[in-house]
Structure formats: C-alpha cells, structure tokens
Amino acid sequence: AEERKKAEAERKAAEERKKAEAEAERKRQEAEERLKQQIAAEDERLAEEQQRFRQQQLSSVRSQYEADIKNKVERNWLRPTGSHGSHCRVVIHQIPGGEVVDVRLAECDGDVAFQRSVEAAVRKASPLPKPSDPEVFDREIEFVFEPKK
C-alpha cells in the first residue's frame, strides 16, 4: 500500500511537471509569436518610412529636373521684337537622351511671334538635361514658361 501511494505520488508529480512544462512551452510560443508580430509591424513601418523618404527624394529630384529643363529653355529664348506675352504652358515629348521630338503650347497669352519663339527655344534646348536619378525621366514633360522680364 505504501509503494502504491509512493508510485501514485510520483505519477502525479510527473503529470504536474508535464503540465508545467506544457504551460511554459505554450507561454514561450505565445511570447515568440508576439515578438514575431512586433518585428513584422516594425519591418512594415520601416518599409513605409523608406518608401516615403524615396518619394520625397524623387519629388525633389523631379523638381530640380524640371527646373533644369525650364532654365535651359529660357537661356535659349529670344523675345521677338514687338511681340507680347508672359506665359505659355509647354508640353514637351522627348526620347531617352533628352532629344525633343514634339512641342505643344497650351494656354498661351502671347501673340503668334511669342508662341513661335517659345517653341523655337524648346527645340534649341534639345537635348534636354538629364535627371540626376533616371527614375524620374519622363517622355512627356510639362511646365509653365514664364520668362523673366
């Protein structure tokens, strides 16, 4: 009878150990899963932050690229004598390398001579400057031509 009690106590102790080990394993797995979720959330946050930074960077490069094109066009512009006009929306089609293949003027407030001079300036500016980051290159560039008076 004493041996049976001892065996029963050992069996119960072993059962309790197994329960405790199983509980500890379950808690370890839960903690590991929480950690994995935190890491995944942090990775996602970092990826979004990198994407935002890259978009800001590209936006800045794009603005500089468009300003470089506009400046080159303005340097190549000659105001026709007696013409009037202060701005034109210019749509340029280019191929890689910056060669101008087409120029369209829209919303121009100038006379025909002013419009022709703007178009001539764009064609003379070919090849257009290259962007510092090739990702911002666009076959179609649009800007407002407003020469300094």
Summary of the structure (lengths in Angstrom):
residues: 149
radius of gyration: 35.4
end to end distance: 113.6
largest distance: 124.1
contacts: 375
relative contact order: 0.14
helix: 60%
strand: 13%
